[in-house]
Amino acid sequence: MLEIRNIYKTFNPGTVNEKQALKNVSLTLADGDFVTVIGGNGAGKSTLLNAIAGVWPVDEGEIIIDGQNVTKLPEYKRAAFLGRVFQDPMNGTAATMGIEENLALALRRGQSRTLRKGIKPNEREAYKQLLASLGLGLEERLTSKVGLLSGGQRQALTLLMATLRKPKLLLLDEHTAALDPKTAAKVLETTDMIVNRDKLTTLMITHNMKDAIAHGNRLIMMMEGDIILDICGEEKKQLTVEDLLHKFEEVSGEEFASDKAILG
């Protein structure tokens, strides 16, 4: 579903601020893979997701989604393939619009607009059922302004909106980092439910090693713009934080420096 071939990305080339953010990165995700991505600050995690989404062009290499080479496509055209949830709960929704209006916008993404009535009764009922699956009581608040929701409620709604049209690839960019631990756990539970139910191919960046181990069927670790570990199958199921730290030290020759990632 996703194939990344030898991509490079350097910011501010030829200046004192030059930073090689991605170095010959290659990665293949099979249909239905749920891959968690871990790494310290500056490892290249968000740069990788932004390269896939087309936020900026890569310097070299190719990006292929479901057999289509999207390397030269601008961000707005790649949006047809992707669902994305950002770290900030304020992104991805229209704060001054109601919950049902936000869902209607997500459902109509990529379609031509008409002057017909916005939301039909059967459509509203479908939204209620989808919202009820979140277990947050939002099905009774369809007309509430999204800006009035808590961060966790808003992030769960954003996740629902990003997956409403079953994207080829779901990108989760530290989507629980701004939430308190209890709320983050609920959003991750919702993530698992939606990804497993719809068999979505997913790439999830997390700053938390425990979450990276507990979720998904595969884990990759990045360091200095490259993938240094790729763990899946039974090996991932048996993995502990201590095992992951040991593997990191073996591959990199140094200790993992992020206490935030280790302690969660």
Secondary structure, DSSP 4 states (H G I P E B T S, - for coil): -EEEEEEEEEESTTSTT-EEEEEEEEEEE-TT-EEEEE--TTSSHHHHHHHHHTSS--SEEEEEETTEE-TT--HHHHTTTEEEE-SSTTTTS-TTSBHHHHHHHHHTTTSPP-SS-SS-HHHHHHHHHHHHTTTSSGGG-TTSBGGGS-HHHHHHHHHHHHHTT--SEEEEESTTTTS-HHHHHHHHHHHHHHHHHHT--EEEE-S-HHHHHHSSSEEEEEETTEEEEEEEHHHHHT--HHHHHHHHHHHHSS----HHHHH-
